[in-house]
Amino acid sequence: MREHRYRITLEHLATASEGQTLHEPIRFEAGNHDDLFGIIARLRGNGQFDSDTSAQLALGLKLFSEVMLKNRQHPLFDEIQPALRAFIMKLKSQGKPAAQ
């Protein structure tokens, strides 16, 4: 399958309470059949959430759904596949102008 390739970096900027240790950054590569930057831009542009929340939702959802897609036969995903498909369709329909 042809895919876009990404390097994901997660940096721990602050702890929840004093005295906790900051973690070292985590970096990994991931492939996705979609252009994640385009999806983030579209979600940011539909006005439902602030910019950071939109990016979090888009990136988290796309990373998770790509793992599920690549492992669609794994029984772990049996129950969530139909619900996730419905959620994605609902999300895609949000923010679009109403048909006239």
SVG drawing of the C-alpha trace seen along z (x, -y; Angstrom):
<svg xmlns="http://www.w3.org/2000/svg" viewBox="-32 -28 47 40">
<polyline fill="none" stroke="black" stroke-width="0.4" points="0.0,0.0 1.4,-3.4 1.4,-5.8 2.6,-9.1 5.4,-8.7 5.6,-10.8 8.0,-11.1 6.0,-11.7 7.7,-13.4 6.1,-13.7 7.7,-16.0 6.8,-16.2 6.6,-19.9 5.3,-19.9 4.2,-17.5 0.8,-17.4 2.3,-18.1 5.5,-19.2 8.3,-16.7 7.4,-14.5 10.0,-13.8 9.8,-15.0 10.1,-12.2 12.5,-12.1 10.9,-12.8 9.6,-9.8 10.0,-9.7 8.7,-7.1 7.7,-6.8 4.3,-6.0 2.7,-5.6 -0.8,-6.7 -2.8,-6.5 -4.1,-10.0 -2.3,-13.4 -2.4,-14.2 -1.6,-17.8 -4.5,-18.3 -6.9,-16.5 -5.7,-18.7 -6.1,-21.8 -9.7,-20.9 -10.6,-20.1 -9.1,-23.3 -11.0,-25.2 -14.5,-23.8 -14.7,-25.9 -15.8,-23.1 -12.8,-23.2 -9.8,-25.4 -6.6,-24.8 -4.8,-22.6 -7.9,-20.5 -8.6,-20.0 -5.0,-18.8 -5.2,-16.4 -8.4,-14.9 -7.3,-14.6 -3.9,-13.1 -5.1,-10.8 -7.9,-9.5 -5.8,-9.0 -3.0,-7.2 -5.5,-4.9 -7.6,-4.2 -4.5,-3.4 -3.3,-0.8 -6.8,0.7 -6.9,0.6 -3.5,2.4 -4.7,5.0 -8.4,5.2 -8.4,9.0 -7.2,8.7 -10.1,9.5 -9.2,6.6 -10.9,4.3 -14.1,6.3 -16.4,4.2 -15.0,0.8 -14.8,0.9 -18.5,0.2 -18.6,-2.5 -15.4,-4.2 -16.6,-4.2 -19.9,-5.9 -17.9,-8.4 -15.6,-9.3 -18.6,-9.8 -20.2,-12.0 -17.0,-14.0 -16.6,-14.4 -20.1,-15.8 -19.7,-18.4 -18.8,-21.9 -20.0,-21.5 -22.6,-24.0 -26.1,-22.8 -27.5,-21.7 -29.8,-24.2"/>
</svg>
